[in-house]
Structure formats: structure tokens, C-alpha cells
């Protein structure tokens, strides 16, 4: 196993998933705000699950997203 290739591949995946996740969250918040669903709302609980079936990996991260 080439550690440099593994490290770069993981970083590339995390960058892609992080940027995509941020865009999707921002889009959902903008749509909810436009529909008047954010009045007094938040923080919102968020959960991300990372899975790599072939490695038997399932890792969940929980947090909150504040809007005010």
C-alpha cells in the first residue's frame, strides 16, 4: 500500500464530500427560508454516515447547524 496515494485519495474524497455537503445544506436552508420555514428554527441536528462496505466501515458523525 502506497501511503502517499492513499492519503491523497482520502483527501480528494473528503474535499469532494465536504464541498458537496456544504452546497446541499446551503441549498436546503435557502429553500426553507424562502418557504418561511426558518422562523425561530434551529439549530438543526445533522448526521453524516461514512460507509465503506468492502472495509466493514460505518462511522456516524452528529452535530448541529446554527442559522442565527
Rosetta constraint file for C-alpha pairs under 8 A:
AtomPair CA 1 CA 6 HARMONIC 7.63 0.50
AtomPair CA 2 CA 6 HARMONIC 6.26 0.50
AtomPair CA 3 CA 7 HARMONIC 5.96 0.50
AtomPair CA 4 CA 8 HARMONIC 6.14 0.50
AtomPair CA 5 CA 9 HARMONIC 6.01 0.50
AtomPair CA 6 CA 10 HARMONIC 6.11 0.50
AtomPair CA 7 CA 11 HARMONIC 6.15 0.50
AtomPair CA 8 CA 12 HARMONIC 6.07 0.50
AtomPair CA 9 CA 13 HARMONIC 6.23 0.50
AtomPair CA 10 CA 14 HARMONIC 6.12 0.50
AtomPair CA 11 CA 15 HARMONIC 6.02 0.50
AtomPair CA 12 CA 16 HARMONIC 6.19 0.50
AtomPair CA 13 CA 17 HARMONIC 6.07 0.50
AtomPair CA 14 CA 18 HARMONIC 5.80 0.50
AtomPair CA 15 CA 19 HARMONIC 6.08 0.50
AtomPair CA 16 CA 20 HARMONIC 6.05 0.50
AtomPair CA 17 CA 21 HARMONIC 5.89 0.50
AtomPair CA 18 CA 22 HARMONIC 6.13 0.50
AtomPair CA 19 CA 23 HARMONIC 6.28 0.50
AtomPair CA 20 CA 24 HARMONIC 6.24 0.50
AtomPair CA 21 CA 25 HARMONIC 6.15 0.50
AtomPair CA 22 CA 26 HARMONIC 6.10 0.50
AtomPair CA 23 CA 27 HARMONIC 6.05 0.50
AtomPair CA 24 CA 28 HARMONIC 6.14 0.50
AtomPair CA 25 CA 29 HARMONIC 6.14 0.50
AtomPair CA 26 CA 30 HARMONIC 6.10 0.50
AtomPair CA 27 CA 31 HARMONIC 6.18 0.50
AtomPair CA 28 CA 32 HARMONIC 6.08 0.50
AtomPair CA 29 CA 33 HARMONIC 5.99 0.50
AtomPair CA 29 CA 38 HARMONIC 7.87 0.50
AtomPair CA 30 CA 34 HARMONIC 6.12 0.50
AtomPair CA 31 CA 35 HARMONIC 6.22 0.50
AtomPair CA 32 CA 36 HARMONIC 6.23 0.50
AtomPair CA 32 CA 37 HARMONIC 5.02 0.50
AtomPair CA 32 CA 38 HARMONIC 6.11 0.50
AtomPair CA 33 CA 37 HARMONIC 5.62 0.50
AtomPair CA 33 CA 38 HARMONIC 5.20 0.50
AtomPair CA 33 CA 39 HARMONIC 7.78 0.50
AtomPair CA 37 CA 41 HARMONIC 7.46 0.50
AtomPair CA 38 CA 42 HARMONIC 7.41 0.50
AtomPair CA 41 CA 67 HARMONIC 7.65 0.50
AtomPair CA 42 CA 65 HARMONIC 7.22 0.50
AtomPair CA 42 CA 66 HARMONIC 5.78 0.50
AtomPair CA 42 CA 67 HARMONIC 6.01 0.50
AtomPair CA 42 CA 68 HARMONIC 7.66 0.50
AtomPair CA 43 CA 64 HARMONIC 5.91 0.50
AtomPair CA 43 CA 65 HARMONIC 5.25 0.50
AtomPair CA 43 CA 66 HARMONIC 4.24 0.50
AtomPair CA 43 CA 67 HARMONIC 6.24 0.50
AtomPair CA 44 CA 64 HARMONIC 5.31 0.50
AtomPair CA 44 CA 65 HARMONIC 5.06 0.50
AtomPair CA 44 CA 66 HARMONIC 6.45 0.50
AtomPair CA 45 CA 62 HARMONIC 7.30 0.50
AtomPair CA 45 CA 63 HARMONIC 5.85 0.50
AtomPair CA 45 CA 64 HARMONIC 4.47 0.50
AtomPair CA 45 CA 65 HARMONIC 6.45 0.50
AtomPair CA 46 CA 62 HARMONIC 5.73 0.50
AtomPair CA 46 CA 63 HARMONIC 5.28 0.50
AtomPair CA 46 CA 64 HARMONIC 5.52 0.50
AtomPair CA 46 CA 65 HARMONIC 6.87 0.50
AtomPair CA 47 CA 60 HARMONIC 6.87 0.50
AtomPair CA 47 CA 61 HARMONIC 5.68 0.50
AtomPair CA 47 CA 62 HARMONIC 4.50 0.50
AtomPair CA 47 CA 63 HARMONIC 6.50 0.50
AtomPair CA 48 CA 60 HARMONIC 5.63 0.50
AtomPair CA 48 CA 61 HARMONIC 5.23 0.50
AtomPair CA 48 CA 62 HARMONIC 6.55 0.50
AtomPair CA 49 CA 58 HARMONIC 6.74 0.50
AtomPair CA 49 CA 59 HARMONIC 5.55 0.50
AtomPair CA 49 CA 60 HARMONIC 4.26 0.50
AtomPair CA 49 CA 61 HARMONIC 6.35 0.50
AtomPair CA 50 CA 57 HARMONIC 7.50 0.50
AtomPair CA 50 CA 58 HARMONIC 5.64 0.50
AtomPair CA 50 CA 59 HARMONIC 5.14 0.50
AtomPair CA 50 CA 60 HARMONIC 6.30 0.50
AtomPair CA 51 CA 56 HARMONIC 7.78 0.50
AtomPair CA 51 CA 57 HARMONIC 5.38 0.50
AtomPair CA 51 CA 58 HARMONIC 4.50 0.50
AtomPair CA 51 CA 59 HARMONIC 6.54 0.50
AtomPair CA 52 CA 56 HARMONIC 6.22 0.50
AtomPair CA 52 CA 57 HARMONIC 5.04 0.50
AtomPair CA 52 CA 58 HARMONIC 6.68 0.50
AtomPair CA 53 CA 57 HARMONIC 6.14 0.50
AtomPair CA 53 CA 58 HARMONIC 7.73 0.50
